[in-house]
Amino acid sequence: MEIRLSNKMNQFQTSIFNELSYYKKQKLESGMEIIDLSIGSPDLGPPEHVIEELSNQVKDAGQYGYSLTGTGEFYDAVSDYYGKNYGVLIDARKEVLMTMGSQDGLVHFPMILTNPEDVILVPDPGYTAYSAGISLAGAKPYSMPLKEENQFLPDLRQIPEEVCKKAKLMILNFPGNPVPALATTKFFEEVVRFAEKYHITVLHDFAYSELYYEDKPISFLSIDGAKEVGIEFNSLSKSYNMAGCRIGYVVGNPTIIEAFNRFKSNLDYGVFLPIQRAAVTALQHSSVFSEKLRGVYRKRRDILVEGLNGAGWKVDAPDASMFIWAKVPEGFNSTSFAYQLIDETGVVVTPGNAFGETGEGFVRIALVQDNEVLKKAVQKLNDCDLFNS
């Protein structure tokens, strides 16, 4: 029998990450040493007290039923975390919703607010989950270019009036992936005014909120009026190295939270209760671990940035997140450079155009290896001929 896939599947092609993985596998089989800096997956473990809590909880046979939703304890922990870290008052019963990691929420959320053909304003370059969610909703993306001359912030004045009037949702991400930019208070205030004027809901993806090196990132919800126009997603994946646990949350406008809760009640049966308890422990005792984790990433950032500049590859040090956003040398596009880099050095990075058209001419480098491996990567780059022209 011939299997016929849906038309929607035409929008889901093999990702660059799978293509890179296949090419990397070929190189490994040929005997080449590979240093993979392409995937933003933490290589470190969570805090010891989180592991201990999870270990204790899984021994309780009563913890294995459906959780259905987030527990009151988890919602209280999120509310307390926002109050302590950002001065934002969150109603734990009406303004918080647990998700199976932030990606689960980001991909499903456009279906809450948009109908087919509605417009969603999306950063370009932007995290790949955004385009997946837009495709599932049948909405139309309108790219907001993130350009160096604008400090990688969208220029809202460049969005045509007719697009503004059709838009239902704006997606933002600061600190960003793939671009490790930070939003300013002034920019977020402009976003709130823009959203109010055109009746656009704002989704702020705050997954890298704890990974910063100088100034603390701004929560969108800390801006006057933000809760009236939007929501903020966060995750424990990067902040506490709990990526495999798949737990995150969304906070903000109670009407949106209620609708999303109703939607999710038709999709899943909640997150494993021991994982929720471990997440509570992480949120309640975050400060010491978070500072230590920032120190680890800061050291990695400095090793790689100084090393790359020493090798002749001029890159800027990011102020936040776990990525470096680097221009490719002249004579290459993003994809050709990424593959040439593998061929000559065994170092794997992600082409910037995988995240949108405006990402062309850049690559994303993830700080997901220890110091000694990063030093080895720098040495390999010093020994190659890519940066000697």
Secondary structure by P-SEA (a helix, b strand, c coil): cbbbbccccccccccaaaaaaaaaaaaaaacccccccccccccccccaaaaaaaaaaaaccccccccccccaaaaaaaaaaaaacccccccccccccccccaaaaaaacccccccccbbbbbbccccaaaaaaaaaacbbbbbbccccccccccccccccaaaaaaccbbbbbcccccccccccaaaaaaaaaaaaaabbbbbbbcccccccccccccccccccccccccbbbbcccccccccccccccccccaaaaaaaaaaaccccccccaaaaaaaaaaaaccaaaaaaaaaaaaaaaaaaaaaaaaacbbbbbbcccccccccccccccaaaaaaaaaacccbbbbbccccccccccbbbbbccccaaaaaaaaaaaaacccccc
